[in-house]
């Protein structure tokens, strides 16, 4: 056993040491926001607020409880600032904990615990996501330790082992809401034991009890329970729509088959029923996806009673709970899948070692590609540090934020105007927001195409990978050589207004819009929020001021008015949906440039669209 443990530890340490300088990535910035807030409110890190896709949100609605924020908060206290190398070194301990939990489970369930653990350690999502500061690996670590200790308690029939299992199960509950899926799995395991051990049933409830306590503690002072806030965001962003759930299911079917190199489950569980997987070509014909689906069907067809129906219960829960179809969601399923494959192929270990080698190569290649992607943002900001630190810079896009904000840049808010003299750092991949430049013009200062060395893509412009999010496709990863992202730094230069009247579809409209409108639709109109502001150049001393808007049936606005340089000049009451013009004649505007404001009294939002919507603006200005 000692030799096995040395080999496992050596593998995990080698994988993590190779990526100690991994840049801050993905959702890391949100967890770090909670950790930074915890420096002033250490018991409630998830009461932090931060900008998410241009909107201020409360972290209490985050889909993970606060364990990960606590860990990062402790590291900030210890090191004084965010430092990649020591932070990743500490997070590597979670990988070791998960691997050790797997080893002791494997000793109970199969005859080749070493190769089973090695296969677990090279699951691609384990290799890649273990290099982030997201909650996936802390959750997996405590999930695996809790499962291993609980199984040991059942085998030894010892209360002391049950007590030991309760701590990691509690921490798993504090790391992820999906920790409650452990309860039916453990109950199935207990149910196979005779006589019935009622205390074990109670201990298995630990994750749920911790989550209830978390809801109660966060609800003090009249605050809403975190799950209620989460449910509100899910409804607001439309995250439980049927289309998203179907896409989630399709992506997870492909990811499941790639947890162990897919040829192994196909070889282990081969039968004519695997041909059913070919029917999934209706959704996606790509061989990378189909081979994963075929392997998934092989796994899901197996009897997993000895594991408490672990893979089946967790996969069913994943279809219900999740919406983005990310590969990392299935990490808690890796253990039973590996154990089932190893148990079936124990007589042919050469295949197991071959599968280990294939997944190790694939996992490291994907992790290296991921490293180069995120390092692109770090190097771009470093190369333009002087410009960013010396100007007011707005970051437009979630993926380029951390390193720019660390030296003074600010995240762009939805509907915000950017003024002449400001700079904008934009990531094309990172969900950039439509913006207005306050009557100015964007001039490119620098640009970088981020192109990793290997033609593998976890995410990327034009990539159809659903590794992180199935929004662009359902492939476990994509193979293409194009840029994963394009980053550009632009400066806003002043440009004088030329129009006195602005149809929204006019080529010059953008340079006259100061704030409050969204992208052009149908070539002639733009949704506006509560208030849209235009900068105009009067042609004479006196004008008729007017604005034409369309009020859809779903709009909440019942009044629309216009102002010139802050003075209300006309108002109109809306009786029903339709096209309206609000206008005022004989307004003394003077001949100097000024600001026309079109405003309505109410806004609304639709599921899946985070914009504040007022009415549709068609044209406005001075006649």
N, C-alpha and C positions, 0 to 999 in steps of 0.2 A: 504493500500500500504506500509506503514511504516513497518508493521510486516513482510510482504513479503520480503522487502529489507533486513531486519535484518536476516531472515532465509537464504537468498541467500548469503549474505556476510559471515555469519557464516560457511556455507558449503564450500565456496571457500577458506576462510582463513584456515579452518581445513585441507583441502586437501593439500594446499601448505605448511603449517607449518610442516606437517608430512614428507616433503621431502626437508627441508631447507638445509640439508647437502648433497644433491644429488651431486655426482661427476661430473666433467667436462666430457662430453660425445659426441659421434658422431661428427657432424660438428661444435660443439662449438669451436674447436681449430682454425678453419678457420676464423670464425667471430672475435675471440679474436686476431688473427693476424692482421686483419683490424683495430681493436680498438687500438692495440699497435702502428701500423703505424700512426694512426691518431694523436698520441701525437706529431709527428713532422710535419704532413701535415693534419691539422684538417678538411679542407674542402674537402679532397679527400681520404678518408680511403680506398677506393677500388682500389687505385693505388698501394696497397701493393702487394708483391709477396711472395709465400710460396711453399714449397714442397707438392705436391699432388700425391700420389701413385708413389713416387720416381722421379717426374719431377717438375721442377720449372714452376709455372704457375702465370699468372697475375690475381688478384682478380677482375679486371675490367670485366673479363669474367664470374664472378660468376652469377648464375641464379637468384639472388635477388639483387635489388638495396641496397644502403648503410644505410638505416635507422637503422637496427639492429647494425651495426658497430658503428654508432653515439651513440646509447644508451650505448653500452659497453664501448666506449671511455669515455663517461661522467662518468660512474661508476669507471673507472680506475683513472680518475682525482679526483673523490670524495674520494675513499678509498685507492688510492696509489698502489694497487696491486689486483690481482684476489682473491676474498674471497667468498667462496661458499654461506655462510649464508646471508650476506647482499645483494649480487647480486640476489639470489633467492627471497629474500623478496621484492626487487624492481620489479623483473619480475612478482611476484604474482599480482602486480597492473594491468598488462595486462589481467590476468584472470578475475579480478573483472570488468574491463572495458567491456570485451566481455560479461560477464554474465549480466551486467546492460543493455547493448545494447539489449541483447536478451529479457530481461524482458519488456522493453518498446515496443519492436516489438510485443511481445506476447499480451500485453494489447490492441493492435490494431487488432490483427488477431484471437484471440481465447478467450474463456470464462474462461480458467483456466491458467492464466499467470504464477502463481507460480510453478505449477507442470511442465509446459512447460519449464520454465527456469531451474528447477532442473534436468529435463531430458537432457537439453542441457549441463549442467555442468558435467554430468557423461558420456558423450560420451567418449569411451575409449581413442581415440586420444587426446582429451582435457585433460584428467586426466594424461596421460603419457607424452605427449610432452609439456605440460605446465611446466614441471620440467627441461626444457633444456634452453640454451641460444641461441637457433636457432631462426629464424625469424618468425616461424609459429604463435606463440601467439601474438607478437606485430602486425603482419599483421591482424590476426583475430580480435584483439581488435579494431583497427581503422576501419576495414571493418564493424564490427557490429555496432559501434557507427555511422559511416557514413550512413549505411542503416537505422538505427532507426531514426536518425534526418531527413533524407530525407523523409521517410514515414510520419513523423510528420509534415513536411513542406507541403506535399501534402494534408494531412488531414486538417490542419489549414489554408492552403492557405496563408502562411506568408513568405515573403522574408527573414525575419530575421532568420527563421529556415533553409531556404536554405543556407544562409550564414554560419550558424553554421555547417551544414552538409559538407560544402566544405573543412573545415580544416581536419577532420578525413579522408575524401576521398583522400585528398592530401597526408596525411601521409601513407595511405594504398598504394598509388601509389609509394611512396618512399620505401615501405617495400617489394613489390612483383610485378613482371610483370603481374601476373594473375589478378591484381586489375582491369585491363581494362575490365574484364568480367562483372564488375558491370555496365558498360555503357548500354549494351543491356537490362539487367534486369531492370534498372531504367527507361529506355525509354519505355519498355513495361508497367511499372507501370504508367508512365506519360500518355501514350496513352489511358489508361482507363478513364482518367479524361476529363471532358468537362467544359469550353472551354480549348483548348490547351494552356499550359503554356510554352512558348518558353524559358523563362529564366531557367526553370527547366531542359530542354534538355541541355542547355549550361553548367549548374553546374554539370550535370552528367558526362561531359567530363573531369572533374578535374583530375582523375588518369592518363589519357592519356596525358594531358597537362604537368603534373609533370614529367612523364617519358620522354617526348620530351625535356623538360628543362634539365633533368639529362644527356641525351645524348649530348646535346649541351655543357653543362658545362665541361663534362669529355673529350670532343673532342678538347679542347684548346691545343695549343702547338704541333699540328701535331699528337696527339694521335688518335687512332681509337675509334669510338663510342663503348661504352660497349656492345651494342647488336651485333655489328659486331664481337667483340672478342668472345662473347658467341656463336655465330653461328659458328665461326671457331673451337671452342672446341667441339661443338656438332658434327661437321663434322669429326674432327680428331678422336674423341672417338667413332664415329658411334652411337650416342645416338638417332638418328631419324630413325634407321633401322626399317623395317616393323616388324621384329620378336620382337623387343623390344616394339613397339607400341601395338602389339597384346597381349603380356604378360602384359603390363601395363593395357590394357582394361580388361583382365581376372581378374587381382588382384583387380582393382577398383570395379568391379561388386560384389566381395565378401565383400570388405570393406564397401561399401555403405549400405549393409543390416545390418551391425553390429553397425552402428552409434547409432541407437536406438535399444535396445535389440530386436533381429529379430522376436521374437514371436509377438511383438506388431504390426509392419506393416503387418505381415501375418494375424493377427486377424482383423486389421482395414481394410485392402484392399483385404480380401480373395475373390477369385473367381477361377473358373476353369482354368483361364489363368495362374495362378501361377504355374501350373504343367509344363509349358514351362521351368521353371527353372531347372527341373530335367534333361533336355537335356544337361545341363552344366556338367553333370557327365562324358560326353565325354572328358572334359578337366581335371576334378578333381572330384573324387568320394567322397572325404572326407565330412562327414556330416557338419562339421563346415563351410566348403565352400559352400555347396549346400544350407544350410538354409539361408546363407547370400545372395546368388544369388536370391533365391525365394523371400526374403524380398525386395531386390532391384527392382525386376520386379514389385512387388506390388506398390512400391513408384513411379517408372517411368511411370506406367500406369495411374497415377492420373492426373486430370486437375489442373494445378497450375497457371492459369491465374491471380488469385488474388494476387499471389506473384511475378508477372512479369515473370513467367516461370523460376523462380530462380533455382530450382533444375535441371531442364532439360538443361538450358543454361550452367550452371556451369559444369554439368557432361559431356556434349558434348565437352566443352572447355578442360576439363581434359584429355579426350581421345586424343585430338590433341596436347596439350601443353606438357604433361608430358611423361616420359619414364620409370620410376622406379616403378610405381604402389604403392606408399606409402600411407598408411592410412591417414597421416596428410594432404595430398593434398586436401582431401575432407572436411576439417573442415569448410570452408565457406558455405558448403551445409547443415551443421547440423541444422541451424535455421529453414529453411522451411520444412525440413523433420520432425523435432519435431513438428512443428506447424500443419502440415498435419495430423500426427498421433493423436495428442491431440484433434484436432477438430473432428476427426472421432470417438474418444472414450470418448468424454466428458460425455456421459451418463453412462459410466462404469469406473469411476476414480480408482476403486480398481486395475484394470489392469495396469493403468498408474503408480500407486505407486509400484506395484509389478515389473514392468519393470525398474523403477528407482532403486529399491533395487538390482536387478540383475546386472544392468550395473555399479552401484557403487561398488559392490563386485568385479566384473570382472575388472573394471578399476583400482581399488586399487591393486588388485592382480598382474596385469600386470605391474603397476608402481613399486611395491615392487620387482618383478623379475628383472625389468630393473635396479633398484637401486643396487641390489646385483651384477648384471653383471658388471656394471661400477665401483662399489666399489672394485671389485676384482683387477682391475689394480692399483687402488690407494693403496690398502693394500700391494700388491706385491712390488711396488716400495718403499713404506715406510719400509717394512721389509728388503730390500736390499739397503737402502739408502747409506750406507757406501761404498759398492762396486761400486755403480753407480756414486756417487759423486767423488770417488777416482780414476776412470779409464776413458779412452776414450770409451764411450758407444754409439753404434749405435742402433737406434730403428727401427726395421724391422716390419712394419705393422702400419696402421693408428690408431688402437683403443687403443694402449698402450702408445701413444706419450706424452700426456700433462704432466702427473706427472713426467715422466722421464726427459723430456726436461726442466722442471722447475728447476731441480737440475743439469743441465749441459749436459745431453745426447743430441745426434744429430740425426735428421732423416736420414735414409739411402737413398741415391740417387740411381737411376736405373743404373746398370752397374758398381757400385763402388766396389772397392776391399777393404776388411777388413784385416788389418795387424795383425801378431802375437803380442800379448799383448793387443789388443782391446777386448772389450766385445760386445755382440749382444743381445738385448732384442727383442724377437720375439713373436708376437701374431699370432696364426694359423688362426684365424678368420679374422684378420684385413688386408687382402690382402697383405701378405708378399711377398717380392721380391726375385727372385733367386739371390744368392750372391756367390762371390768367396772369399776365405779366404787367398789369397796371399801366397800360398804354405804352409799354416798352417793347423790346424785341430781344429774343434769346440769341446770343452769339456763342458758338462753341469755343471753349477754351482748351479742352482736352477730351480724348475718347479712348476707351480700351475695350477690345473684344477679348473676353475671357475664353480661351480655348485650351482645355486640358490636353495633356499629351496623348492619353489613351482615348480611343473613340467609344467610350462607354458613357452613358448619361443616366444619372439618377433623376435629375430635373434639367431643364434647359429650354432655350428658345426653339420651338419646333419639335422638341422631343416628345414622344408619346409614352414616356415612362410614368407609371403610377406608383413608383417606389415611395415617394413622400405624399403625393396627393393625386388622386385619380382624375383630377379635373382635365388633364391634358391627354390621358390615355390610361390603359390598364396593364401595360407591359411591366414585368418585374424590373426591367431596366431596358434602355434603348441603346442601339448601336448607330452612332452617327458622328461625324467629325466637325460639325458646325459649332459656332460659339454657343456656350451655355448662357451667356448674358453679354449685353453691351452696356457699358457704363460711360456716362459722359458728364462733364462738368461744363456748365454754361453760365455766362454772365448776362444779366438783363441790362441793356443799354436804353437810354431814353429815346422815345420816338414820339414826335408831336402828333396829336390827333388831326385828321384831315376831314372827317365826315361830321356833319351835323345831324344826320339821320342814319341809323344803322339797322338794316335788315340782318337778321341773325345769320343768314346764309351768304352774306357779302364776303368776298375775299379779305377785306380789311377789318372784318368784325373783331377778330381776336385782339388786334392792337388797340381797340377801343373799349374792350371789356375789362373793367377793373376787378370785379369779384362777383360771386353769387350765381354764376351759370355753369352748366355742365356741357358735355360735348355736343357737337352739332348732330341733329337727327333729321333724316329725310331731306337733307340739304337746305333746310329753311327754318328750323326752329331749335330751341334749346330749353330743356327743363331749367327752371331757376329754383333756388331755395327760397327762403323767406324774403330775401332782398337781393336784387341785382343792381350793380352800379356800372355806369358807362361814362367814359370821359369823351366829351364832344367839343367840336369847334364851331361856335355860332357863326352864321353868315351875315347877320344883321343885328340891330338892337332889340327888335321885338319878334317873337316867334309864337307859333302854336306848338305846344308841347304835347306829345301823345305817345301812347304805348299800346300795342295790340297784343293781347294774350289769348290763349286758348285754355279754358277751364274744363278738364276732363271730369267725368262723372265721379271718379274716386277721389277727386281733390277735396280738401277740407276748407279751402279759402272761400270766404264770403265777402271780402272787401279787397279791392286793389287800388293803390294810389301811386301818384308820381310826385317826386320832389326835384327841384332844381337848386343845387348848392345848399341842400339841407332844408329848404322851405317847401312845404307841401303846396302844390298848385292845383291838384285835381284828385278826385276820389270817386270810385264807382262801387256800388253794391251789386253783388252777384246773386241772381235769383236761382239759376240752374246752370248746368253745364252748357258750354258753347263758346263761340268766338266773341270777344269783347274788345272795345277800344276805349281807353280812358284818356281824356284830353282836356286841355285848357287853352283858350285863345288869348292873344294879346299879352303874353308874359314878357316882361322886360328882362332879357337875358344878358344884355351887353354883348360885346364882341370878343371878350376874353374866354379862353377855354374854361369849361365847367363840368360839373358832375351831375348826371341825371340818375336818379334812383327810382327803380320800380319795386314796389313792396306789396306783399299780401299779408293777411292777418293770421294765417294758419298754414302749417306744413303737415306732411304725412310721410310714411315710409311703407314700402312693400316688402314682403319676405324675400330674402335673398339679395336685396338691394339696400345698402347702408346709406344711400343718399337721403338728405332731407329734401322733399319735393314740395314745391308750392304750386305754381302754375307753369304753363308752357309759354315762353316768351318768343314772339315771332318777329317783332320789330319795335323800335322805340327811337325817339329823338326829337329834334327841332325841325319844324317845317317852315 
